Amino acid sequence: MTLPQEAQAALESFEHCSGWEQRARLLMQWGQRLPELSDADKTEATRVQGCESQVWLVGELKDGHWQFAASSDARLIRGLIALLLARVNGLSTEQLQQVDVPDWFNQLGLSRQLSPSRSNGLNAVLQRMRELALA
């Protein structure tokens, strides 16, 4: 499966990191680029269950392709979510079902930094995306 353009860009930027400190900095930068959700989008209905941090997610199907927006109160999580969105935005419902979160973060060289709770949280976000896509 070909990666969305944004995901390809993410892979290329993380490829050039020599160590964890550079990756962490880049991760924070991705989080800062994440557009802030409006307060109207931060409701109990859009909050992702199963995340230790507060995470909100909204999605919209445009011409058969999904566009998601999300936000979190935790900086590191914002970065991880930004990278997840880079991987899934523009996919069809069918393609969305095939996304492998651990594999994606492994490709970025970030899998070691995913604690079990962060990993579970990201899987909860992806699960919520899939639920929205199938609704």
Backbone bond lengths (Angstrom), bond angles and torsions (degrees), N, CA, C in turn:
res aa  C-N    CA-C-N  psi(-1)  N-CA   C-N-CA  omega(-1)  CA-C   N-CA-C  phi
1 M - - - 1.460 - - 1.537 108.45 -
2 T 1.300 117.06 131.09 1.463 119.18 179.09 1.523 108.69 -76.13
3 L 1.308 114.87 143.58 1.455 120.98 -179.13 1.516 110.41 -80.71
4 P 1.335 117.56 146.40 1.468 119.90 171.53 1.536 108.95 -58.36
5 Q 1.317 116.40 153.52 1.466 122.26 -177.07 1.530 112.29 -54.18
6 E 1.330 115.80 -43.29 1.464 121.36 -179.37 1.535 110.95 -63.22
7 A 1.332 116.15 -37.65 1.466 120.65 179.47 1.529 110.26 -68.14
8 Q 1.314 116.07 -39.63 1.465 121.41 177.51 1.536 109.69 -61.26
9 A 1.326 115.48 -43.29 1.466 120.87 178.55 1.527 110.59 -62.08
10 A 1.326 116.90 -40.13 1.464 121.23 178.95 1.525 109.98 -62.53
11 L 1.324 115.71 -46.92 1.475 119.75 179.67 1.516 110.79 -57.80
12 E 1.328 116.27 -45.83 1.462 120.38 -178.21 1.523 111.52 -63.49
13 S 1.339 116.93 -41.08 1.468 118.26 -178.97 1.524 111.39 -68.61
14 F 1.328 118.15 -36.83 1.466 119.98 -179.67 1.528 112.36 -76.86
15 E 1.330 117.02 -25.20 1.467 121.29 177.30 1.518 111.59 -58.73
16 H 1.326 116.69 -32.74 1.467 121.03 -174.64 1.518 112.76 -85.27
17 C 1.323 118.39 -0.93 1.464 121.02 178.78 1.521 109.88 -77.50
18 S 1.318 115.57 132.61 1.458 118.53 -178.24 1.518 112.50 -89.61
19 G 1.314 117.62 -24.80 1.453 118.92 -178.43 1.511 112.12 -152.27
20 W 1.332 114.38 -179.47 1.456 119.41 -175.99 1.527 112.24 -63.07
21 E 1.344 118.80 -36.97 1.464 119.85 -178.41 1.520 111.56 -61.16
22 Q 1.340 116.00 -41.90 1.463 119.68 177.92 1.532 110.47 -65.11
23 R 1.330 115.87 -41.71 1.465 119.92 179.14 1.531 111.12 -62.55
24 A 1.342 115.65 -42.04 1.468 120.78 -179.87 1.533 110.16 -62.15
25 R 1.340 115.84 -43.70 1.470 120.12 178.69 1.525 110.52 -61.39
26 L 1.328 115.61 -45.52 1.461 120.90 -179.96 1.534 110.65 -63.12
27 L 1.318 115.79 -40.01 1.459 121.23 178.17 1.525 110.89 -59.54
28 M 1.343 116.33 -44.06 1.472 121.26 178.14 1.532 110.74 -63.81
29 Q 1.337 116.46 -38.38 1.465 120.05 178.71 1.527 110.62 -63.52
30 W 1.335 115.94 -41.72 1.471 118.85 177.80 1.525 109.96 -61.42
31 G 1.324 115.53 -39.76 1.466 120.01 179.17 1.520 112.17 -63.91
32 Q 1.340 116.51 -38.01 1.463 120.71 179.55 1.526 111.48 -67.59
33 R 1.331 116.43 -27.41 1.480 119.97 -179.22 1.524 112.01 -80.14
34 L 1.335 115.98 -12.56 1.454 119.64 -178.76 1.529 108.94 -66.33
35 P 1.342 117.97 120.59 1.469 119.07 -179.63 1.536 109.93 -62.23
36 E 1.313 115.99 139.92 1.463 121.42 -179.32 1.535 109.11 -72.35
37 L 1.309 116.44 136.68 1.464 120.25 174.75 1.521 108.70 -76.73
38 S 1.315 115.95 149.17 1.463 119.45 176.26 1.529 108.97 -71.99
39 D 1.321 116.28 158.43 1.461 119.92 178.47 1.530 110.69 -60.11
40 A 1.320 115.88 -30.43 1.469 120.32 179.14 1.530 111.23 -64.98
41 D 1.345 116.09 -27.28 1.467 120.23 179.14 1.532 112.62 -88.03
42 K 1.340 116.26 -9.95 1.474 119.89 -179.98 1.526 108.88 -97.50
43 T 1.317 115.46 77.61 1.456 120.42 -179.14 1.519 109.49 -119.75
44 E 1.306 115.80 171.20 1.460 120.60 178.00 1.533 109.33 -61.21
45 A 1.331 116.27 -34.02 1.472 120.79 -178.30 1.525 112.39 -68.05
46 T 1.326 117.64 -28.34 1.468 120.46 -178.41 1.529 111.77 -98.73
47 R 1.328 117.00 -3.73 1.469 119.87 -179.88 1.524 108.71 -74.43
48 V 1.334 115.30 134.46 1.464 120.37 -179.57 1.529 108.69 -83.47
49 Q 1.320 115.59 123.02 1.464 120.63 177.24 1.534 108.13 -78.35
50 G 1.315 116.81 146.45 1.458 119.83 176.94 1.519 113.56 96.56
51 C 1.323 116.97 4.74 1.464 120.96 176.03 1.518 108.39 -106.87
52 E 1.332 116.72 137.04 1.464 119.73 175.78 1.523 110.38 -68.35
53 S 1.316 116.41 -38.72 1.466 121.15 176.74 1.521 107.83 -85.53
54 Q 1.325 115.27 164.40 1.464 119.43 173.84 1.528 107.30 -76.35
55 V 1.321 116.78 125.35 1.465 121.33 175.66 1.517 107.97 -134.50
56 W 1.320 115.17 131.99 1.464 120.80 176.53 1.519 108.53 -117.51
57 L 1.325 116.08 144.87 1.463 120.59 -176.53 1.522 110.13 -141.00
58 V 1.316 115.50 132.08 1.463 121.15 172.08 1.528 107.60 -128.21
59 G 1.317 116.19 149.75 1.459 120.19 -179.41 1.510 111.15 -142.97
60 E 1.319 115.04 154.29 1.454 121.18 -178.33 1.528 108.80 -146.45
61 L 1.305 115.30 136.17 1.461 120.77 178.08 1.524 108.41 -93.71
62 K 1.343 116.48 120.55 1.473 121.63 179.20 1.514 108.09 -123.48
63 D 1.310 117.24 117.39 1.473 122.16 178.52 1.528 112.28 50.75
64 G 1.329 116.28 41.63 1.457 120.26 176.41 1.520 115.03 80.75
65 H 1.346 116.63 5.78 1.464 120.81 -179.64 1.528 109.63 -125.45
66 W 1.317 115.66 137.78 1.459 120.95 -177.87 1.519 112.60 -84.04
67 Q 1.333 114.66 140.12 1.463 122.04 171.66 1.519 106.36 -126.44
68 F 1.314 115.95 118.24 1.451 120.65 179.76 1.522 109.59 -110.64
69 A 1.316 114.66 151.80 1.460 121.84 171.58 1.522 105.97 -133.15
70 A 1.318 116.32 143.40 1.454 119.87 -177.94 1.515 109.64 -149.72
71 S 1.321 115.15 162.77 1.446 120.72 177.07 1.520 108.66 -149.66
72 S 1.318 114.72 159.41 1.459 120.53 177.64 1.512 108.86 -146.49
73 D 1.331 115.23 156.60 1.465 119.50 176.98 1.533 111.33 -85.99
74 A 1.330 117.56 -5.63 1.468 121.09 -178.33 1.533 110.46 -108.11
75 R 1.336 116.49 129.05 1.474 120.61 -173.66 1.519 113.27 -60.52
76 L 1.327 116.51 -47.15 1.465 119.54 -178.47 1.533 110.59 -63.28
77 I 1.317 115.70 -40.69 1.466 120.59 179.85 1.528 110.11 -64.40
78 R 1.341 116.42 -39.09 1.482 119.48 176.61 1.526 110.60 -55.75
79 G 1.331 116.31 -43.29 1.465 120.51 179.19 1.512 111.56 -63.46
80 L 1.325 116.49 -45.23 1.467 120.68 179.83 1.524 110.70 -63.84
81 I 1.334 115.98 -40.35 1.466 119.79 178.95 1.529 110.54 -66.30
82 A 1.339 116.26 -40.45 1.471 119.63 178.42 1.529 110.01 -57.87
83 L 1.345 116.27 -41.10 1.465 120.32 179.59 1.520 111.73 -70.90
84 L 1.325 117.02 -34.01 1.461 120.02 175.89 1.531 109.74 -66.63
85 L 1.326 116.98 -42.63 1.474 120.79 178.47 1.526 110.57 -62.83
86 A 1.341 116.26 -38.31 1.469 119.69 177.72 1.524 109.75 -59.02
87 R 1.321 115.70 -35.26 1.470 121.03 -177.49 1.521 112.99 -76.78
88 V 1.347 117.73 -32.20 1.474 119.67 -171.99 1.522 115.11 -106.39
89 N 1.335 118.19 -22.90 1.467 117.94 -177.30 1.523 110.71 -65.10
90 G 1.316 115.45 132.60 1.464 121.15 -179.40 1.515 113.06 95.66
91 L 1.327 117.54 -3.22 1.468 119.75 179.82 1.527 110.91 -83.95
92 S 1.320 114.95 156.62 1.460 120.49 172.88 1.525 108.11 -80.56
93 T 1.322 116.87 168.13 1.470 121.17 177.71 1.519 110.42 -56.67
94 E 1.325 116.26 -42.62 1.468 121.45 -179.25 1.529 111.23 -63.46
95 Q 1.333 117.26 -46.01 1.470 121.29 -179.93 1.528 110.91 -64.15
96 L 1.332 115.74 -36.17 1.455 121.40 -179.10 1.532 110.56 -60.72
97 Q 1.324 116.22 -36.54 1.469 120.79 -179.09 1.528 111.53 -66.21
98 Q 1.334 117.63 -20.38 1.468 121.40 -174.53 1.527 114.05 -98.18
99 V 1.328 117.43 -2.12 1.464 119.95 -178.20 1.527 110.06 -66.97
100 D 1.324 115.39 132.36 1.453 122.61 179.77 1.532 108.05 -110.07
101 V 1.332 116.34 102.14 1.467 121.50 -175.25 1.535 112.39 -60.44
102 P 1.353 119.13 -50.55 1.472 118.00 -179.74 1.531 112.35 -58.44
103 D 1.326 116.34 -39.23 1.465 120.11 179.87 1.533 110.82 -64.66
104 W 1.316 117.28 -41.95 1.467 121.89 -179.68 1.531 110.93 -60.78
105 F 1.342 116.47 -48.02 1.460 118.84 -178.82 1.527 111.65 -72.19
106 N 1.311 116.87 -24.83 1.454 121.51 173.48 1.534 109.65 -66.46
107 Q 1.333 116.05 -44.41 1.475 120.60 178.28 1.527 111.10 -60.04
108 L 1.339 116.27 -35.09 1.464 121.01 -179.89 1.533 111.99 -78.64
109 G 1.330 115.95 -9.12 1.462 119.79 -177.93 1.514 112.50 77.85
110 L 1.330 116.77 23.22 1.462 120.33 -176.75 1.524 113.22 -110.86
111 S 1.316 117.52 -0.39 1.468 119.24 -172.35 1.529 113.15 -62.52
112 R 1.328 117.88 -34.03 1.467 119.76 179.69 1.524 111.45 -65.04
113 Q 1.325 115.97 -26.40 1.455 120.00 -177.30 1.531 112.20 -86.64
114 L 1.321 116.52 -3.35 1.464 119.62 179.45 1.520 109.12 -87.01
115 S 1.314 116.11 102.23 1.462 119.67 175.77 1.532 106.95 -66.58
116 P 1.331 117.93 160.84 1.470 119.00 178.60 1.530 113.04 -53.80
117 S 1.346 116.94 -39.41 1.472 117.86 -178.82 1.530 111.54 -69.09
118 R 1.340 117.86 -37.88 1.473 120.19 177.10 1.520 110.51 -66.98
119 S 1.320 114.84 -41.57 1.454 120.25 178.80 1.536 110.46 -61.26
120 N 1.316 116.13 -44.62 1.467 120.77 177.57 1.523 110.83 -62.54
121 G 1.332 115.76 -40.42 1.461 120.38 179.50 1.521 111.95 -62.66
122 L 1.335 116.55 -44.73 1.466 120.54 179.24 1.524 110.51 -65.51
123 N 1.331 116.30 -38.34 1.461 118.68 176.20 1.522 111.19 -64.92
124 A 1.336 116.84 -35.16 1.465 120.79 176.77 1.532 110.27 -64.37
125 V 1.341 116.45 -39.58 1.470 120.70 177.96 1.535 109.75 -63.33
126 L 1.331 116.30 -47.36 1.471 119.80 179.44 1.528 110.71 -62.71
127 Q 1.323 116.32 -40.58 1.464 120.66 178.41 1.522 110.48 -59.99
128 R 1.330 116.30 -41.60 1.468 121.87 179.19 1.545 109.44 -64.86
129 M 1.324 117.26 -40.10 1.474 121.15 177.28 1.524 109.45 -60.18
130 R 1.330 116.14 -44.01 1.470 120.38 -179.10 1.520 110.99 -65.49
131 E 1.339 116.57 -38.22 1.450 120.08 177.49 1.526 110.61 -63.63
132 L 1.320 116.43 -43.92 1.468 120.37 177.82 1.533 110.45 -60.89
133 A 1.326 114.72 -40.78 1.472 120.00 -177.14 1.531 111.36 -67.46
134 L 1.314 116.66 -31.00 1.460 119.66 -177.36 1.524 113.05 -93.43
135 A 1.334 115.56 -8.53 1.479 119.50 -176.79 1.520 111.32 -69.22
